[in-house]
Amino acid sequence: MAAGPGPGAGPGAAAWGGPGWRLPGRVLELVFSYLELRELRSCALVCKLWHRVLHGDENSEVWRSLAARCLAEEALRTDILCNVPTYKGKVRAFHHAFSTNDCSRNVYIKKNGFTLHRNPIAQSTDGARTKIGFSEGRHAWEVWWEGPLGTVAVIGIATKRAAMQCQGYVALLGSDDQSWGWNLVDNNLLHNGEVNGSFPQCNNAPKYQIGERIRVILDMEDKTLAFERGYEFLGVAFRGLPKVCLYPAVSAVYGNTEVTLVYLGKPLDG
């Protein structure tokens, strides 16, 4: 006699042991293409076949359909995600983008889902954190200004406790012990309200150019934060980061300036 699903398996366990297990991969892919991310995560745990169908091809119809549903058309048709080659990667980038609920009241996230717009508010410094932070692993993201920098324009990381708005025009990221930042205007590294030296550490370091993509690399195993410009590794900016959840973040002062941040995933070595 065939064994049942066993105690505690739940009311749906018998169904999962039926013909659904043996559906062809193409049929499963079609079914999965109607599901949302949370449901897909659960499906990936059902069996090896389902996991392989979901994660074997990052450009499958599953991820293509999900990207079309959750990403704005602008994000898919412009070059915002040009360095994210797969549809699964684009979906992941969206879920790691700026949070509309964790930013200064003087900024808003544009409809593309990745770009912050700072309103022209006098005597205010305004920032934003991403939806998801990191307490382990290695992570990379790109950030670039699409408008004037003003007197202060800082990229870096922050804990959940770091302020995202303050009075005056200051380097908000790096103003306390809850954030670490690189001011692109004067090339200073900032933490705990102090300048931690210039960056990159070379003579006559070039100034940031509008539209230039800076790659940020957070290594929670080595507890470091590093930066790249183009294909050039600029070096490690901060060491000895705490073992807490750290969020990609920016702060800006110039009215109507815009900043875009795109999560890339695990950094490529070499």
Backbone torsions as a table, in degrees:
resi	resn	phi	psi	omega
1	MET	NA	137.3	-177.8
2	ALA	-70.3	143.6	179.9
3	ALA	-75.0	144.0	176.9
4	GLY	-81.3	-176.7	-177.6
5	PRO	-69.0	-16.8	177.9
6	GLY	92.1	159.4	-177.2
7	PRO	-64.6	143.2	175.0
8	GLY	75.9	5.8	-176.2
9	ALA	-76.2	-16.5	177.9
10	GLY	94.1	159.1	-174.8
11	PRO	-65.3	-23.2	-177.7
12	GLY	-93.9	-0.7	-173.5
13	ALA	-63.1	-40.8	-179.0
14	ALA	-63.7	-37.1	179.5
15	ALA	-63.7	-40.2	-179.0
16	TRP	-68.2	-21.0	178.1
17	GLY	-87.0	2.6	-178.1
18	GLY	-91.2	-151.1	-174.1
19	PRO	-61.7	-22.2	-179.2
20	GLY	-57.2	-29.6	179.3
21	TRP	-62.5	-32.1	-168.6
22	ARG	-104.2	11.4	177.5
23	LEU	-63.4	142.5	177.1
24	PRO	-58.5	151.1	-177.6
25	GLY	-57.0	-37.4	-178.6
26	ARG	-66.5	-35.2	177.9
27	VAL	-70.0	-43.2	177.1
28	LEU	-60.0	-41.4	179.5
29	GLU	-60.0	-41.2	179.3
30	LEU	-64.4	-43.4	179.0
31	VAL	-64.2	-46.5	-177.8
32	PHE	-63.3	-25.8	-176.3
33	SER	-67.3	-11.0	178.1
34	TYR	-96.7	-2.8	-174.6
35	LEU	-95.3	158.1	176.6
36	GLU	-92.4	170.8	-170.9
37	LEU	-58.7	-43.6	-178.4
38	ARG	-61.4	-40.0	179.0
39	GLU	-68.7	-37.3	178.5
40	LEU	-64.4	-37.5	177.7
41	ARG	-61.4	-40.5	178.5
42	SER	-67.6	-41.2	-179.7
43	CYS	-63.0	-35.1	-178.6
44	ALA	-64.5	-17.2	-178.5
45	LEU	-93.4	-6.3	-173.9
46	VAL	-69.0	-49.9	-178.9
47	CYS	-161.9	169.3	-177.7
48	LYS	-63.3	-37.3	-179.8
49	LEU	-62.4	-47.7	-179.3
50	TRP	-63.8	-39.9	178.0
51	HIS	-62.5	-41.8	-179.3
52	ARG	-66.9	-39.5	178.4
53	VAL	-63.6	-39.2	-176.6
54	LEU	-76.6	-37.9	-171.1
55	HIS	-112.9	-2.4	-179.5
56	GLY	-72.7	-30.8	-178.7
57	ASP	-132.5	109.4	-176.5
58	GLU	-77.6	-1.5	175.1
59	ASN	-116.2	20.4	-178.6
60	SER	-68.8	171.4	179.3
61	GLU	-61.5	-28.2	178.1
62	VAL	-58.7	-53.6	-176.2
63	TRP	-76.3	-32.3	176.9
64	ARG	-63.0	-43.5	179.9
65	SER	-67.8	-42.2	-179.7
66	LEU	-65.3	-39.9	177.9
67	ALA	-62.5	-40.6	-179.7
68	ALA	-65.2	-30.3	-178.2
69	ARG	-82.4	-37.9	-171.2
70	CYS	-102.0	-16.7	180.0
71	LEU	-100.7	144.6	176.6
72	ALA	-68.6	150.3	179.8
73	GLU	-58.7	-37.1	179.4
74	GLU	-59.5	-41.3	-179.2
75	ALA	-64.6	-32.8	-177.8
76	LEU	-83.6	-28.0	-173.9
77	ARG	-100.1	-14.6	177.3
78	THR	-97.5	-174.4	-177.5
79	ASP	-91.4	13.8	179.3
80	ILE	-54.9	-43.5	-175.9
81	LEU	-104.9	26.8	-175.7
82	CYS	-63.2	-24.3	179.3
83	ASN	-97.8	13.0	174.2
84	VAL	-117.1	96.1	-166.2
85	PRO	-75.7	-21.0	-174.6
86	THR	-112.5	157.1	178.5
87	TYR	-68.2	-34.6	175.5
88	LYS	-63.1	-41.1	177.9
89	GLY	-63.9	-36.4	178.8
90	LYS	-67.0	-40.8	176.3
91	VAL	-62.6	-44.6	179.1
92	ARG	-61.4	-41.6	179.1
93	ALA	-60.7	-40.1	179.3
94	PHE	-61.5	-41.8	-178.3
95	HIS	-74.4	-10.7	176.0
96	HIS	-108.6	13.1	-176.2
97	ALA	-80.1	-180.0	177.7
98	PHE	-54.1	142.3	176.7
99	SER	-88.3	131.5	176.5
100	THR	-74.0	-13.7	-177.6
101	ASN	-106.9	2.9	-176.6
102	ASP	-134.9	56.7	-179.6
103	CYS	-147.3	168.6	176.9
104	SER	-60.5	150.1	176.4
105	ARG	-67.1	-12.8	-178.0
106	ASN	-93.7	7.1	176.3
107	VAL	-127.3	160.4	170.9
108	TYR	-141.2	156.4	179.4
109	ILE	-93.9	125.7	-176.6
110	LYS	-67.4	167.3	-175.7
111	LYS	-62.8	-20.9	177.8
112	ASN	-69.0	-15.2	175.3
113	GLY	87.8	-6.0	-173.9
114	PHE	-124.3	-11.8	-171.8
115	THR	-112.9	130.2	176.1
116	LEU	-92.6	135.2	174.6
117	HIS	-116.5	124.9	177.6
118	ARG	-96.0	125.4	177.7
119	ASN	-70.5	153.5	-177.8
120	PRO	-76.9	74.6	179.4
121	ILE	-103.0	126.5	-177.7
122	ALA	-74.3	147.9	174.1
123	GLN	52.0	50.4	176.6
124	SER	-146.8	140.9	171.2
125	THR	-112.4	132.1	-168.9
126	ASP	-131.4	138.7	-177.0
127	GLY	-134.9	179.0	178.0
128	ALA	-154.5	147.0	173.6
129	ARG	-110.3	162.9	175.9
130	THR	-83.1	169.7	-178.5
131	LYS	-68.3	-33.0	-173.1
132	ILE	-124.5	135.5	175.3
133	GLY	-109.5	178.6	-173.5
134	PHE	-133.3	133.5	174.5
135	SER	-119.4	-2.4	177.3
136	GLU	-154.9	166.8	177.0
137	GLY	82.1	-177.2	179.2
138	ARG	-119.8	136.1	-171.9
139	HIS	-141.2	147.5	178.6
140	ALA	-134.6	144.9	174.2
141	TRP	-148.7	159.2	177.3
142	GLU	-106.8	146.1	175.4
143	VAL	-142.9	140.7	177.6
144	TRP	-152.3	146.3	176.5
145	TRP	-86.2	138.2	177.8
146	GLU	-118.4	25.0	177.2
147	GLY	-161.9	-179.4	-178.5
148	PRO	-57.3	148.2	179.5
149	LEU	-79.4	-32.8	-171.7
150	GLY	76.5	-154.4	-177.8
151	THR	-84.6	-21.2	-178.9
152	VAL	-144.1	130.8	176.1
153	ALA	-147.7	107.8	-168.8
154	VAL	-118.9	136.0	173.0
155	ILE	-120.9	148.4	180.0
156	GLY	167.4	-139.1	-176.3
157	ILE	-138.5	158.1	180.0
158	ALA	-151.2	151.8	170.8
159	THR	-79.3	175.5	178.1
160	LYS	-67.8	-20.2	-176.2
161	ARG	-86.6	-13.2	-177.2
162	ALA	-68.6	138.8	179.4
163	ALA	-69.5	145.7	178.0
164	MET	-112.3	11.5	175.1
165	GLN	-159.4	141.6	173.8
166	CYS	-153.9	165.3	179.6
167	GLN	-78.0	149.0	178.1
168	GLY	84.8	179.2	178.3
169	TYR	-107.6	97.7	-174.0
170	VAL	-134.6	169.8	173.9
171	ALA	-83.7	89.9	-174.5
172	LEU	-63.5	-47.8	174.4
173	LEU	-70.8	122.5	-176.4
174	GLY	98.3	0.5	-177.9
175	SER	-80.8	-10.9	177.8
176	ASP	-144.9	-172.9	-177.4
177	ASP	-83.3	7.9	-179.0
178	GLN	-104.8	4.0	-177.8
179	SER	-150.8	157.6	-178.5
180	TRP	-137.2	129.7	-175.2
181	GLY	-145.8	158.6	173.9
182	TRP	-117.4	116.3	178.2
183	ASN	-81.9	113.3	-176.5
184	LEU	-71.3	-13.8	-178.3
185	VAL	-78.2	-47.9	-177.4
186	ASP	-114.2	4.8	178.0
187	ASN	62.0	31.1	176.7
188	ASN	-97.2	143.5	171.7
189	LEU	-92.3	138.4	-171.5
190	LEU	-131.9	133.9	174.1
191	HIS	-160.4	139.3	177.0
192	ASN	57.4	33.5	177.5
193	GLY	76.8	10.7	-177.4
194	GLU	-126.3	153.3	174.0
195	VAL	-82.6	124.0	-178.3
196	ASN	-100.0	27.8	179.8
197	GLY	104.5	173.3	179.3
198	SER	-91.8	159.6	-178.0
199	PHE	-152.3	138.0	-5.1
200	PRO	-70.1	159.6	-175.2
201	GLN	-84.3	79.5	177.2
202	CYS	-152.4	161.7	179.3
203	ASN	-72.9	137.0	177.1
204	ASN	53.3	50.6	178.3
205	ALA	-59.8	133.0	-177.3
206	PRO	-65.7	146.8	176.9
207	LYS	-76.8	154.5	178.7
208	TYR	-66.6	138.3	177.5
209	GLN	-106.9	134.4	-179.4
210	ILE	-52.9	132.1	179.8
211	GLY	89.7	-8.2	-179.5
212	GLU	-75.4	128.6	-178.3
213	ARG	-86.1	124.6	175.1
214	ILE	-103.9	129.6	177.5
215	ARG	-96.8	128.2	-179.5
216	VAL	-106.8	133.7	-176.7
217	ILE	-124.2	114.0	178.7
218	LEU	-106.0	122.3	179.4
219	ASP	-115.9	101.4	-177.8
220	MET	-79.0	-10.7	175.1
221	GLU	-80.5	-45.8	177.0
222	ASP	-87.9	-7.9	179.4
223	LYS	60.6	49.1	-178.4
224	THR	-129.8	157.0	172.2
225	LEU	-127.1	125.9	-176.9
226	ALA	-129.6	166.5	-179.2
227	PHE	-134.4	150.5	172.7
228	GLU	-129.1	147.4	172.5
229	ARG	-122.1	117.6	-174.1
230	GLY	63.6	-124.2	177.3
231	TYR	-106.3	16.0	-178.3
232	GLU	-102.9	123.1	175.8
233	PHE	-77.9	119.9	-175.4
234	LEU	-86.8	-16.2	178.5
235	GLY	117.6	172.8	177.0
236	VAL	-82.8	126.4	-178.6
237	ALA	-92.4	-38.6	-177.8
238	PHE	-134.4	139.3	176.1
239	ARG	-123.8	164.9	176.5
240	GLY	67.9	33.7	178.2
241	LEU	-64.5	147.5	-178.7
242	PRO	-72.0	157.1	178.7
243	LYS	-85.4	67.3	177.1
244	VAL	-131.6	172.6	179.5
245	CYS	-76.4	121.7	-177.2
246	LEU	-116.2	137.6	-175.3
247	TYR	-113.8	136.4	167.3
248	PRO	-55.8	138.9	-176.1
249	ALA	-154.2	161.3	175.0
250	VAL	-142.0	161.1	169.7
251	SER	-141.9	143.6	-172.9
252	ALA	-140.7	158.9	-179.9
253	VAL	-127.9	-20.0	-172.7
254	TYR	-81.9	131.6	-178.6
255	GLY	-64.8	133.3	178.4
256	ASN	69.1	9.4	174.3
257	THR	-74.6	160.2	-178.4
258	GLU	-133.8	142.6	-178.8
259	VAL	-131.0	131.8	179.8
260	THR	-113.7	138.5	178.3
261	LEU	-131.4	129.5	-179.8
262	VAL	-131.0	121.4	177.3
263	TYR	-74.9	134.1	-176.4
264	LEU	-105.2	-22.2	-177.0
265	GLY	105.3	-151.5	179.6
266	LYS	-70.1	131.5	-177.9
267	PRO	-66.9	148.0	176.1
268	LEU	-87.5	130.4	178.7
269	ASP	-87.1	149.5	175.9
270	GLY	92.0	NA	NA
